Amino acid sequence: MKKNQQPKTKTTEAPTLPWDWRYEESKKISDAQVKEHFKKMEPEKKEKPINPGDLKFFIGMCKANKKKFIPLSDYDRSITKSF
């Protein structure tokens, strides 16, 4: 390269601002964004099936908790005694 010549620099144009767009341009961009937002989504894949032994254990715990005696509150006790 000669000393007189300057290397060519790439000129990057500033991006156009939204208020400088024409109606057609903004309509095209907004339609693309709406289409992207409302596209059909794939259902989430399940991680793993539940182990039957674990399932049985937790169901047993749930049933055991239902069998526990829960005393009546003072209000409920007073209502049942009044009958």
C-alpha positions in Angstrom: 0.0 0.0 0.0 1.2 3.4 -0.7 1.5 6.1 1.9 -1.0 8.3 0.1 -3.8 5.7 0.0 -5.9 5.2 3.1 -7.3 1.7 3.7 -10.9 1.4 2.8 -13.0 1.4 5.9 -16.4 -0.2 6.1 -19.0 2.3 6.7 -21.9 1.1 8.7 -25.1 3.0 8.4 -27.0 3.7 11.5 -30.1 1.6 11.8 -33.3 3.4 10.9 -35.4 4.4 13.9 -39.0 3.3 14.3 -40.4 6.8 13.8 -38.6 7.0 10.4 -40.3 3.9 9.0 -43.1 4.0 6.5 -46.4 2.4 7.3 -45.7 -0.6 5.2 -42.4 -1.3 6.9 -43.8 -1.0 10.4 -46.8 -3.1 9.4 -44.5 -5.8 8.1 -42.4 -5.8 11.2 -45.3 -5.8 13.6 -47.1 -8.6 11.8 -43.9 -10.7 12.0 -43.7 -10.0 15.8 -47.4 -10.9 16.3 -47.0 -14.1 14.3 -43.9 -15.0 16.3 -45.7 -14.3 19.6 -48.8 -16.3 18.8 -47.2 -19.3 17.0 -48.2 -22.8 18.2 -46.0 -23.9 21.0 -44.8 -27.5 21.4 -46.0 -29.1 24.6 -43.4 -29.5 27.2 -41.9 -33.0 27.4 -42.3 -34.9 30.6 -39.1 -35.5 32.5 -39.5 -39.1 33.8 -42.3 -41.4 34.6 -43.0 -41.6 38.4 -41.6 -44.7 40.1 -44.5 -46.9 41.2 -42.8 -47.6 44.6 -42.5 -43.9 45.4 -46.1 -43.3 44.2 -47.4 -46.0 46.6 -45.4 -44.5 49.5 -46.8 -41.0 49.0 -50.4 -42.2 48.6 -50.0 -44.2 51.8 -48.7 -41.1 53.6 -51.7 -39.1 52.3 -54.2 -41.7 53.6 -52.4 -41.8 57.0 -52.8 -38.1 57.3 -56.5 -38.3 56.6 -56.9 -40.9 59.4 -55.4 -38.6 62.0 -57.9 -37.3 64.5 -58.3 -33.5 64.2 -60.2 -32.1 67.2 -63.1 -29.8 66.6 -62.6 -26.1 67.0 -64.4 -24.5 69.9 -67.0 -23.1 67.6 -67.8 -26.4 66.0 -67.9 -28.2 69.4 -70.4 -25.7 70.7 -72.6 -26.1 67.7 -72.6 -29.9 67.9 -73.3 -29.8 71.7 -76.3 -27.5 71.2 -78.2 -30.1 69.1 
